């Protein structure tokens, strides 16, 4: 049976996005910073206030470049605990506004307010009240975009920044969208934007006029289909709740200073330690380990390794990550490395693991006297060690126990994020 999607008659999808989140929290908590250019993070800019953005500062940007653009900027260290607390307070307001909330990150979410007119007013009134509550109760500025689709709501919030409210009313979508630059479309990064510019396409309307058939010769058939649909304001996706992330990851900016191979390995070890614990806390397992690199010339590379069995064991993930790094070392020696990231993909629930029979026994004599039983790929000494390490860190703090290779090294605090 075919199910038809009903088109919305009003702009009832909200995209709520906190403005310069980290920097706004710092300005909220320190009145001396209000109205002044603020940079969060010294080595790499994690966030910049709008006063700093007026000088061309963006994140992530090397700190020395940001300070060259804005010499009067005030640099403050990140306070991730404060950001987590602020995010939780804002999300409580989101969930108090509507039960249909899809978190995108700690500082933005989609909200579906269709059907709330009788109890809460029009979508615009709901958005205005939400902005007022976030400002009065949490002390932060937030921009809200309203539209009939998620894509247009997100574009509207970006255009409406800072501290704004912008509705794309039904029937005005094309007129709103087509004059915008192509980089406003999801999926258009610097490379795709350059290809489109070389073809003389600079606006969303230019993509629509070019058509999908001609567009595929520039960006390929898959991207052409996606970009043309967005250029015509077509986006059938719903606001989804309770959806778990398909991957988890973390990355570390290393700066442009020379790094030894020991430094690179220690960075990978630190990332794996934290990702393994996140994976187990979420009661999930992964299938694939992905290494992401950024080189001195700002180009990027990705390498991945798929495991024979799903796992949540740190030692298994560590072995794969180290292998990927070893394979990439020749390229790193030639091109340098300014960022290392790791992602765990192919996630599944931990209780969905299929038990395996131990057909491979190291000693043939054992096979005659030992009963063959099922085992889990998550069991073994490594799993017991992970459990003990997790318990110690929960009771005494993240750095209560660490690996020898990490002694005397600081690899940064964990940035706040939505639950895994």
C-alpha positions in Angstrom: 0.0 0.0 0.0 1.4 3.4 -0.9 1.2 6.1 1.7 1.0 9.7 0.4 2.7 12.4 2.4 0.4 15.3 3.1 1.8 18.8 2.4 1.8 21.2 5.3 -0.6 24.2 4.9 1.4 26.4 7.2 5.0 27.0 8.2 5.0 24.8 11.3 8.6 23.4 11.4 10.9 25.5 13.6 14.7 25.4 13.5 16.0 27.0 16.7 19.7 27.8 16.8 21.5 29.5 19.7 23.7 32.3 18.5 27.5 31.8 18.9 26.7 29.5 21.7 29.9 29.2 23.6 30.8 32.9 23.2 27.3 33.9 24.3 27.5 31.8 27.4 30.8 33.6 28.2 29.3 37.0 27.7 26.2 36.0 29.8 28.4 34.9 32.7 30.9 37.8 32.5 29.3 41.2 32.0 32.7 42.7 31.1 32.7 40.7 27.9 29.4 41.9 26.6 29.6 44.0 23.4 33.3 43.1 23.0 34.9 40.6 20.5 35.3 37.3 22.3 37.1 34.2 21.1 36.6 30.8 22.9 39.7 28.7 22.7 43.3 29.9 22.1 44.9 27.4 19.8 41.9 26.9 17.6 38.8 29.1 17.8 35.9 27.1 19.0 33.4 30.0 18.9 33.5 33.7 18.2 31.1 36.4 19.3 29.4 38.4 16.6 31.6 41.3 17.5 34.6 39.2 16.5 32.8 37.7 13.5 32.5 41.3 12.1 36.3 41.2 11.6 36.1 38.0 9.6 36.8 35.6 12.4 35.2 32.1 12.0 35.4 28.8 13.7 37.4 26.6 13.5 40.2 29.0 12.7 43.8 28.9 14.1 44.0 31.3 17.0 46.9 33.3 15.6 45.0 34.0 12.4 41.9 35.1 14.4 44.0 37.4 16.5 45.6 38.9 13.4 42.2 39.7 12.0 40.9 41.0 15.4 43.8 42.2 17.6 41.5 43.5 20.3 39.8 40.1 20.7 39.5 38.7 24.2 40.5 35.1 24.4 38.8 32.9 27.0 39.3 29.2 27.7 36.3 26.9 27.1 34.1 25.9 30.0 32.3 22.9 28.7 30.4 22.2 32.0 28.8 25.6 31.7 27.9 24.9 28.1 26.3 21.5 28.9 24.2 23.1 31.7 23.0 25.9 29.3 22.2 23.4 26.6 20.1 21.3 29.0 18.2 24.3 30.1 17.4 25.3 26.5 16.3 21.8 25.6 14.0 21.7 28.5 12.3 24.7 27.0 12.2 23.0 23.6 10.5 19.9 25.0 8.1 22.1 27.0 7.1 23.8 23.7 6.3 20.6 21.8 6.8 16.9 22.2 8.3 16.6 18.7 11.9 17.8 19.1 14.8 16.5 17.0 18.1 17.6 18.4 20.8 18.3 15.9 23.6 19.4 18.3 23.8 20.9 21.7 22.8 24.3 20.4 20.2 23.6 17.7 17.1 21.6 17.1 14.1 21.1 14.9 10.6 21.5 16.5 7.3 20.5 14.9 4.5 22.7 16.2 1.8 21.6 13.8 -1.5 21.0 15.5 -0.7 23.2 18.5 -2.7 26.3 17.3 -5.6 25.8 19.7 -3.5 25.3 22.8 -0.4 27.4 22.0 -1.2 29.8 19.2 0.2 30.2 15.7 3.7 28.9 14.9 5.0 32.5 14.8 3.5 33.1 18.3 5.1 29.9 19.6 8.4 30.9 18.1 8.3 34.3 19.7 7.4 32.8 23.1 10.2 30.3 22.8 12.8 33.0 22.0 11.5 35.1 25.0 11.8 32.1 27.4 15.3 31.2 26.2 16.4 34.9 26.7 14.7 35.4 30.0 15.2 32.0 31.6 18.6 31.0 30.3 20.0 34.4 29.3 21.0 33.5 25.8 20.1 34.9 22.3 18.5 32.4 19.9 17.4 32.6 16.3 14.4 30.7 15.0 13.5 30.0 11.4 10.0 28.8 10.4 9.0 27.0 7.2 7.0 24.1 5.8 10.2 22.0 5.5 13.2 21.3 7.6 15.7 22.5 5.0 13.9 25.8 4.6 13.6 26.3 8.3 17.3 25.8 8.8 18.1 28.2 5.9 15.7 30.8 7.4 17.4 30.6 10.8 20.8 31.1 9.1 19.5 34.2 7.2 17.7 35.5 10.3 20.8 35.6 12.5 21.7 37.0 14.9 18.9 36.9 17.5 16.1 36.9 14.9 12.9 35.3 13.9 12.2 34.6 10.2 9.2 32.9 8.7 9.2 31.6 5.1 5.4 31.8 4.5 3.7 29.2 2.3 3.9 30.2 -1.3 7.0 32.4 -0.9 9.6 29.6 -0.7 10.9 29.9 -4.2 11.1 33.7 -4.0 13.0 33.4 -0.7 15.4 30.6 -1.8 16.4 31.4 -5.3 18.4 34.7 -4.7 20.5 33.0 -2.0 24.1 31.8 -2.8 24.6 28.2 -3.6 26.5 27.5 -0.3 23.2 27.8 1.5 22.2 24.4 0.2 23.0 21.3 2.3 25.7 19.4 0.5 27.4 22.4 -1.0 30.9 22.7 0.4 33.9 24.6 -0.9 34.7 22.0 -3.6 31.1 21.8 -5.0 30.7 25.6 -4.7 33.9 26.0 -6.8 32.6 23.6 -9.5 29.3 25.4 -9.7 31.0 28.8 -9.9 33.2 27.6 -12.7 30.0 26.6 -14.5 28.6 30.1 -13.9 26.1 29.0 -11.2 26.3 31.3 -8.1 22.7 31.3 -6.8 20.2 28.6 -5.8 18.0 29.9 -8.6 20.8 29.2 -11.0 20.8 25.6 -10.0 17.0 25.4 -10.5 17.3 27.0 -14.0 20.1 24.7 -15.0 18.1 21.6 -14.3 19.0 18.2 -13.0 20.1 16.8 -16.3 22.7 19.5 -16.9 23.7 19.6 -13.3 24.7 16.0 -13.2 27.6 16.7 -15.6 29.0 19.2 -13.0 28.5 17.4 -9.7 27.5 13.9 -10.6 24.0 12.2 -10.7 23.5 11.7 -7.0 24.4 15.3 -6.0 22.5 16.7 -8.9 19.3 15.0 -7.8 19.8 16.2 -4.2 20.7 19.8 -5.1 18.0 20.2 -7.7 15.3 19.0 -5.3 16.5 21.5 -2.6 16.6 24.3 -5.1 12.9 23.7 -5.8 12.2 23.7 -2.0 11.5 20.0 -2.0 12.3 18.3 1.3 9.9 15.5 2.5 11.7 14.7 5.8 9.8 14.8 9.0 11.0 16.0 12.4 12.0 12.8 14.1 12.3 12.0 17.8 14.1 9.2 19.5 16.4 8.6 16.6 19.8 7.4 17.6 23.0 8.6 15.9 24.5 6.4 13.2 28.0 7.2 14.2 30.0 8.7 17.0 33.3 10.5 16.6 35.8 12.9 18.0 38.7 15.0 16.6 41.6 17.0 17.8 43.1 20.0 16.1 46.9 19.8 16.3 48.0 23.2 15.0 50.7 23.7 12.4 53.7 23.0 14.7 55.8 19.9 13.9 54.4 16.7 15.4 56.3 13.5 16.1 54.9 10.1 15.4 54.7 9.6 19.1 52.5 12.7 19.4 50.2 11.5 16.7 49.9 8.0 18.2 49.2 9.5 21.7 46.4 11.7 20.1 44.8 8.6 18.6 45.1 6.7 21.9 43.4 9.5 23.7 40.5 9.7 21.2 40.0 5.9 21.2 39.9 5.9 25.0 37.0 8.4 25.1 35.1 6.9 22.2 35.2 3.4 23.6 33.7 4.7 26.9 31.0 6.6 25.0 30.2 3.5 23.0 29.8 1.4 26.1 27.8 4.0 28.1 25.4 4.2 25.2 25.2 0.3 25.2 26.1 0.2 21.5 28.6 -1.5 19.3 30.4 -0.5 16.1 31.4 -2.3 12.9 33.8 0.2 11.2 36.6 2.5 12.4 37.2 5.6 10.3 40.4 7.8 10.5 40.1 11.4 9.3 43.1 13.6 8.6 43.6 17.2 7.7 47.0 18.2 6.2 49.1 21.3 6.3 47.6 22.4 2.9 44.1 22.1 4.4 43.3 19.1 2.2 41.7 16.1 3.8 41.9 12.3 3.7 39.8 9.5 5.1 40.7 5.9 5.8 38.5 3.1 7.2 38.7 -0.5 8.4 35.7 -2.8 8.9 36.0 -5.3 11.7 35.2 -9.0 11.4 32.8 -8.7 14.4 31.0 -5.8 16.0 32.6 -4.6 19.2 32.6 -2.1 22.0 36.1 -3.1 23.2 38.7 -0.4 23.5 41.6 -2.8 22.6 39.9 -3.9 19.4 39.1 -0.4 18.3 42.7 0.8 19.3 44.3 -1.9 17.2 42.4 -0.8 14.1 43.0 2.9 14.7 46.7 2.4 15.2 46.8 0.3 12.0 45.1 3.1 10.1 47.5 5.6 11.4 50.5 3.5 10.5 49.2 3.2 7.0 48.8 7.0 6.8 52.2 7.9 8.2 54.0 8.1 4.8 51.5 10.7 3.6 51.7 12.6 6.9 55.5 12.8 6.7 55.2 14.4 3.3 52.2 16.7 4.0 52.1 17.3 7.7 49.0 16.9 9.8 46.9 19.6 11.5 43.9 17.5 12.6 43.2 13.9 13.5 39.7 12.5 13.9 38.2 9.1 14.5 34.6 7.9 13.9 32.9 4.7 14.9 30.2 3.8 12.3 27.9 0.9 11.6 26.5 1.3 15.1 24.0 -1.2 16.5 22.4 -2.0 19.9 24.6 -4.0 22.2 21.9 -6.6 23.0 21.5 -7.4 19.3 24.8 -9.3 19.1 24.6 -12.9 17.8 26.5 -15.4 19.9 29.2 -17.3 18.0 30.5 -20.9 18.3 34.2 -21.3 19.0 35.2 -23.5 16.0 38.8 -22.3 16.2 40.5 -23.9 19.2 44.3 -23.4 19.6 44.9 -26.9 21.1 43.3 -29.9 19.4 43.4 -31.9 22.6 41.1 -29.3 24.2 38.5 -29.9 21.5 38.0 -33.5 22.7 37.6 -32.7 26.4 36.0 -29.3 26.4 32.3 -28.8 25.7 31.7 -26.4 22.8 29.7 -23.4 24.0 28.6 -20.2 22.5 30.5 -17.0 23.2 30.1 -13.3 22.5 32.6 -11.1 20.5 32.2 -8.7 23.4 33.6 -11.0 26.0 37.2 -11.7 27.1 39.9 -10.1 29.2 39.7 -6.9 27.2 36.0 -6.5 28.1 36.7 -7.0 31.8 39.4 -4.4 31.7 37.1 -1.9 30.0 34.5 -2.5 32.7 37.0 -1.9 35.5 38.4 1.2 33.8 35.0 2.6 33.2 34.0 2.1 36.8 37.2 3.8 38.1 36.7 6.8 35.9 33.0 7.1 36.9 33.9 7.1 40.6 37.1 9.1 40.6 37.1 11.1 37.4 38.1 10.7 33.8 41.9 11.1 34.5 41.9 8.8 37.6 43.5 6.1 35.5 45.2 6.5 32.2 47.6 4.8 29.8 51.3 5.3 30.1 51.6 6.9 26.7 49.3 9.7 27.8 51.1 10.6 31.0 52.1 14.3 31.0 50.0 15.0 27.9 46.8 17.0 27.7 44.5 16.3 24.8 41.7 18.7 25.6 38.4 18.4 27.2 35.4 16.7 25.7 33.1 19.1 23.9 29.4 19.0 24.9 27.2 16.8 22.7 23.8 15.3 22.6 23.3 11.8 24.2 24.6 9.0 22.0 
